[in-house]
Amino acid sequence: MDVYTPMPVIADVQPGSPTSVALEREELFPIREVSRLTGVNPVTLRAWERRYGLIQPTRTESGHRLYSMTDIERVRSIVDWIDRGVAVSKIGKILAKTEPLKVLAHFISDDQVQADYQQWQDQVQRAVSSFDDQELDRVYGQIFSSYALPVVFQDILMPLWLRMLQRQDAFGQTSEWLFFDGFLRARVLQRIVMLRGSQPRRVVVSALAGQCRELELLVAALFLSGNDAGVRVLTSGQPFDELTLVCEKIKPQALVLFSNHAPSAELPRRLNRLALSLDCQLMLAGDAADLAQDSLAGSSVACLGNEAVTMRQRMLQFMAGTLDT
């Protein structure tokens, strides 16, 4: 793993200036170091800042860019979305929705909220690094007793899971991620089954093949679950062409397809064709739902978005016939 030695104080940073204060508060990196750590060349980094506003580095008195670790993680997220096929021009909208919830913003500053989330993530990370399932289960329970379900996953657990997935360049990190991923998949599936109980499975949730990881699919299904909507998750790898057959057997009220990749040009046509063959409502969830919303406007396919509360609210409204596609 690369080890970075902090840069010496930059000559054009004036004492007491905003940049000087920032340097005292956290370690900042010059653009060449950010390029080395992320693999993104400086020209591209500057374009992402000027053209799309995706990054906002600190500036020295003479205009040199300095990046925080938060900026570097954001660059890595941008790269991840590009690798998934999302256009750079659309990534800003996605990243905005993955920021911490602002529910307590009037009472607690965002820095305090972030610090609180980080404290829980640090505890989870220590348990994972020790492969201590009992300690991990204890911390997991404490997080759930402190926050609502959307915050637990959208703001605490899944961002850590994603960072660990993207950082598997040192010995042992892959094993740590697999341990954490397996733990979360088991716990999320357990909650889905518990919420479903004995009620009819009114909603079937399936991934578009190869367009999300199993945990992402399960978390989306958990967000859609509740006492008023029994959810059944189809195993990853479910053939798209056999969804009609599966729905004929299960007879759900809705089929929700999930994808975190950029939709292909032919996806709207495939979804519309599938909708015609179903006896239930067809819905699209995940980041693909936001990206495909314009191309599906006016069709019978409902777009649920990618945020926990909104996703569930829209699903229930569509099922009740109170919201148009």
C-alpha positions in Angstrom: 0.0 0.0 0.0 1.3 3.5 -0.8 2.3 5.5 2.2 2.2 9.2 1.8 4.5 11.6 3.7 2.7 14.9 4.5 3.9 17.8 2.3 5.9 20.6 4.0 4.1 23.8 4.6 3.6 25.5 1.2 5.3 28.8 0.9 2.4 30.8 -0.4 0.0 29.8 2.3 -0.4 32.8 4.6 -0.8 32.2 8.4 -4.4 32.6 9.4 -5.8 32.3 5.9 -8.6 29.8 5.2 -6.1 27.5 3.5 -3.8 27.7 6.5 -6.6 26.7 8.8 -7.5 23.8 6.5 -4.0 22.6 6.5 -4.0 22.6 10.3 -7.2 20.6 10.5 -6.4 17.9 8.0 -3.8 16.6 5.6 -4.1 18.0 2.1 -2.6 16.6 -1.1 -1.3 18.4 -4.2 -2.8 17.4 -7.5 0.1 15.3 -8.6 -0.3 13.2 -5.5 -4.0 12.8 -6.1 -3.3 11.7 -9.6 -0.8 9.1 -8.4 -3.3 7.8 -5.7 -6.3 7.6 -8.0 -4.8 7.0 -11.5 -6.7 10.0 -12.9 -4.4 12.5 -14.7 -4.3 16.2 -13.6 -5.9 17.5 -16.8 -9.0 15.3 -16.1 -9.2 16.3 -12.5 -9.2 20.0 -13.4 -11.9 19.3 -16.1 -14.1 17.5 -13.5 -13.8 20.6 -11.3 -14.3 23.3 -13.9 -16.7 21.7 -16.3 -18.9 19.6 -14.0 -18.2 20.9 -10.4 -17.6 17.3 -9.2 -14.7 18.3 -7.0 -14.0 21.5 -5.0 -10.4 21.4 -3.8 -8.9 24.0 -1.5 -6.9 26.7 -3.2 -3.6 28.3 -1.9 -3.0 32.0 -2.2 -1.4 31.5 -5.6 -4.2 29.2 -6.8 -2.6 25.8 -6.3 -5.1 23.0 -5.7 -5.0 21.0 -2.5 -7.2 17.9 -2.1 -8.5 16.3 1.2 -9.0 12.6 1.7 -12.7 13.3 1.2 -11.9 14.7 -2.2 -9.8 11.7 -3.1 -12.6 9.3 -2.1 -14.9 11.3 -4.3 -12.5 11.0 -7.2 -12.5 7.2 -6.7 -16.3 7.2 -6.6 -16.4 9.1 -9.9 -14.0 6.6 -11.5 -16.2 3.7 -10.2 -19.3 5.3 -11.8 -17.5 5.8 -15.1 -16.4 2.1 -15.0 -20.1 1.2 -14.6 -20.9 3.1 -17.8 -22.3 6.3 -16.4 -21.6 9.5 -18.3 -19.5 12.1 -16.4 -22.2 14.7 -16.9 -24.7 12.6 -15.0 -22.4 11.6 -12.1 -22.9 14.8 -10.1 -26.6 14.0 -9.7 -25.8 10.5 -8.4 -23.2 11.7 -6.0 -25.5 14.3 -4.6 -28.0 11.6 -3.6 -25.3 9.6 -1.8 -24.4 12.5 0.6 -25.4 12.1 4.3 -29.0 12.8 5.1 -29.7 16.4 6.1 -32.5 15.6 8.5 -30.8 17.1 11.5 -29.0 19.9 9.7 -31.0 22.6 11.5 -29.8 21.2 14.9 -26.4 19.5 14.2 -23.8 20.6 11.7 -23.0 18.4 8.8 -19.4 18.1 10.2 -20.8 16.7 13.4 -23.1 14.3 11.6 -20.1 13.1 9.4 -17.9 12.7 12.5 -20.6 10.6 14.1 -21.0 8.3 11.1 -17.2 8.0 10.9 -17.0 7.0 14.5 -19.4 4.1 13.8 -17.6 3.2 10.7 -14.3 3.1 12.6 -15.8 0.6 15.1 -17.1 -1.6 12.3 -13.8 -1.4 10.5 -11.9 -2.6 13.6 -14.2 -5.5 14.1 -13.9 -6.5 10.4 -10.1 -6.2 10.5 -10.1 -8.6 13.5 -12.6 -10.9 11.7 -14.6 -10.7 15.0 -18.1 -11.6 14.0 -19.4 -11.2 17.6 -18.0 -7.7 18.0 -19.3 -6.8 14.5 -22.8 -8.1 15.4 -22.7 -6.0 18.6 -21.7 -2.8 16.8 -24.2 -3.5 14.0 -27.0 -3.8 16.7 -25.9 -0.5 18.3 -26.1 1.3 15.0 -29.6 0.0 14.4 -30.7 1.1 17.8 -29.4 4.6 17.1 -30.6 5.4 13.6 -33.4 4.7 11.2 -32.8 2.0 8.6 -32.1 4.3 5.6 -29.3 6.1 7.6 -27.8 2.8 8.8 -27.3 1.6 5.2 -27.1 4.7 3.0 -24.9 6.8 5.3 -22.9 4.3 7.5 -22.6 0.7 6.3 -22.8 0.9 2.5 -20.3 3.7 2.1 -17.8 1.7 4.2 -18.6 -1.4 2.2 -17.9 0.4 -1.0 -14.7 1.9 0.2 -13.5 -1.5 1.2 -14.5 -2.9 -2.2 -12.5 -0.2 -4.0 -9.4 -0.7 -1.8 -8.2 -4.2 -2.1 -4.6 -3.5 -3.1 -3.0 -4.6 0.2 -2.7 -8.1 1.6 -5.7 -9.1 3.6 -8.1 -6.4 2.4 -9.9 -8.8 0.0 -10.6 -11.2 2.9 -11.8 -8.4 5.1 -14.2 -7.2 2.4 -15.5 -10.7 1.8 -16.0 -11.2 5.6 -18.0 -7.9 5.9 -20.0 -8.5 2.7 -21.0 -12.0 3.9 -22.0 -10.6 7.3 -24.2 -7.9 5.8 -25.8 -10.2 3.2 -26.9 -12.6 6.0 -28.2 -9.8 8.2 -30.1 -8.0 5.5 -31.7 -11.2 4.2 -32.7 -12.1 7.7 -34.5 -8.7 8.1 -36.3 -9.1 4.7 -37.7 -12.5 5.8 -38.6 -11.2 9.2 -40.5 -8.2 7.7 -42.3 -10.4 5.2 -43.5 -12.9 7.8 -46.5 -14.9 6.5 -48.0 -12.2 4.3 -48.4 -12.8 0.6 -45.3 -12.0 -1.5 -46.8 -9.0 -3.3 -43.5 -7.7 -4.6 -40.7 -9.6 -6.5 -37.3 -7.9 -6.7 -34.7 -9.0 -9.2 -31.4 -7.6 -10.5 -30.7 -6.9 -14.1 -28.0 -9.4 -14.7 -24.4 -8.2 -14.0 -25.6 -4.7 -13.0 -25.2 -4.8 -9.2 -23.7 -6.9 -6.5 -25.9 -9.1 -4.4 -25.7 -6.9 -1.3 -26.9 -3.9 -3.2 -29.9 -5.9 -4.5 -30.7 -7.1 -1.0 -30.4 -3.7 0.6 -32.8 -2.3 -2.1 -35.2 -5.1 -1.3 -35.0 -4.3 2.4 -35.8 -0.6 1.6 -38.9 -1.8 -0.3 -40.0 -4.2 2.5 -42.6 -3.6 5.1 -45.8 -4.9 6.7 -47.8 -3.7 3.7 -45.5 -5.2 1.0 -44.2 -8.8 1.3 -41.0 -8.9 -0.7 -39.3 -11.8 -2.4 -35.8 -11.5 -3.8 -34.8 -13.6 -6.8 -31.3 -15.0 -6.8 -28.7 -13.1 -8.7 -28.3 -14.3 -12.2 -32.0 -14.6 -12.9 -32.5 -14.7 -16.7 -34.3 -11.6 -18.0 -36.2 -13.7 -20.6 -37.6 -16.0 -17.9 -39.1 -13.2 -15.6 -42.5 -13.6 -17.2 -42.5 -17.3 -16.3 -41.5 -16.6 -12.7 -44.2 -14.0 -12.3 -46.8 -16.3 -13.7 -46.0 -18.8 -10.9 -45.6 -16.3 -8.0 -48.3 -13.9 -9.1 -46.9 -10.8 -7.5 -48.6 -7.4 -7.7 -45.3 -5.8 -8.8 -41.9 -6.8 -10.3 -39.1 -4.4 -9.4 -35.9 -4.7 -11.4 -32.8 -3.2 -9.8 -29.6 -1.8 -11.5 -26.8 0.5 -10.4 -25.3 0.8 -13.9 -26.0 3.2 -16.7 -29.0 1.9 -18.8 -28.1 0.7 -22.3 -29.9 2.3 -25.3 -32.0 -0.8 -25.7 -33.1 -1.2 -22.1 -36.3 1.0 -22.4 -37.4 -1.2 -25.4 -36.7 -4.4 -23.5 -38.6 -3.2 -20.4 -41.6 -2.1 -22.4 -41.7 -5.4 -24.1 -41.4 -7.2 -20.7 -44.2 -5.0 -19.2 -46.6 -6.1 -22.0 -46.0 -9.8 -21.1 -46.7 -9.4 -17.3 -49.9 -9.5 -15.4 -48.3 -7.2 -12.7 -46.8 -3.7 -12.6 -43.2 -3.4 -13.7 -40.8 -1.0 -11.9 -37.2 0.0 -12.2 -35.1 0.9 -9.1 -31.5 1.9 -8.4 -29.3 4.5 -10.1 -30.5 3.2 -13.5 -34.0 4.4 -12.6 -32.9 8.0 -12.4 -30.7 7.7 -15.5 -33.5 6.1 -17.6 -36.4 8.2 -16.3 -36.6 10.5 -19.4 -36.4 7.6 -21.8 -39.2 5.8 -19.9 -41.5 8.8 -19.5 -45.0 8.0 -20.6 -44.4 4.2 -20.6 -46.0 1.7 -18.2 -42.6 1.2 -16.5 -42.4 3.1 -13.2 -39.1 4.6 -12.0 -38.6 4.4 -8.3 -35.2 6.1 -8.0 -32.4 5.0 -5.7 -33.2 6.5 -2.2 -34.6 4.4 0.5 -37.6 6.4 1.6 -38.5 7.7 -1.9 -38.1 4.3 -3.5 -40.7 2.7 -1.1 -43.1 5.6 -1.2 -43.2 5.6 -5.0 -43.6 1.8 -5.1 -46.6 2.0 -2.8 -48.1 4.9 -4.7 -47.7 3.1 -8.1 -49.3 0.0 -6.6 -52.2 1.9 -5.3 -52.7 3.7 -8.6 -52.1 7.2 -7.1 -49.0 8.0 -9.0 -48.5 8.1 -12.8 -45.4 6.6 -14.4 
